[in-house]
């Protein structure tokens, strides 16, 4: 059986690699610039064939012949929660270094490319950033498709992400052939139709799985005296930051005869810092821990009482679809950075299986 070889760029802690391997691919080259994330990567996948450093420093001849290259380039300049400096911002401009490397590979360039980023890329710089990305791939003879997949179809985490599927396969796709699909929502279709001069190749996909709402199954059961539980003063202060509706919801959970679990984020609103409760069995989108408002909290309520704590690193892993066999030995905040910047493994696995089966 022919080996399916892939290269993983902006690899982080290796969750795209995990998805690739589950889908039957072999990762023979990986790269990231962050030494702390590389520590987690190396502990779980080894460090062989890993280039630690700026993607711009990778000689094209260093990259082996692969069929597929993946790139989860930095999103901080593109995200609605970020600084919105755009594709030429200090971090997200790393895409151009990746594109130059693929160009330098010349006739050895991979037949397929998978880009992953935040949905905010659709609207960054009025859509011109995404257009520039697609145009740069078309220049290298790739035809592209755009998809938005929410992790909630695979795990109890609300995490929509934009994927660019690029293939050297000759495209005969017409805009009239654009197939309606849950992963191709209205804003994606509108973008494709607005930029009809670019080279598109719409992949045929099965329906997405039903959404998952079983957060309770993933929560770590800590003992009543575990130090992770917040003290009374901190708990009361969190309650004071909730709106009346969220307080009512928490009281309802507290009255349950069985233990219920919900998540909380602190968000800045017009009225100031608000603690917002989510109790539909789905965690909010994981983020990197830049300040207290970026951390997600777990509330355990029922039987007349409630308590709260930070979400653990293992829970971060679980809502990204990562098994408990994954080693987490770095300090807490470093682990949260790693998982908060990563992908949902089963979502990417599903996409790779269905979008790149023919490359």
Secondary structure, DSSP 8 states (H G I E B T S, - for coil): ----EEEEES-TTSHHHHHHHHTT-EEEEEEES-HHHHHHHHHHH-STTEEES-GGG--GGGS---SEEEE----TTTSTTS----TTSTTTTHHHHHHHHHHHTGGG--SEEEEEEEGGGGTGGGGHHHHHHHHHHHHTT-EEEEEEEEGGGTSSB--EEEEEEEE-S-----GGG---BTTB-HHHHHHHHHTTTS-B--------------HHHHS----TT-TTB--HHHHHHHHHTS-HHHHHHHHHHHT-SS-EEEEEEEEEETTEEEEEEE-SS-B------SSGGGS-EEEEEETTEEEEEE--HHHHHHHTT--TTS---S-HHHHHHHHHTS--HHHHHHHHHHHSTT-
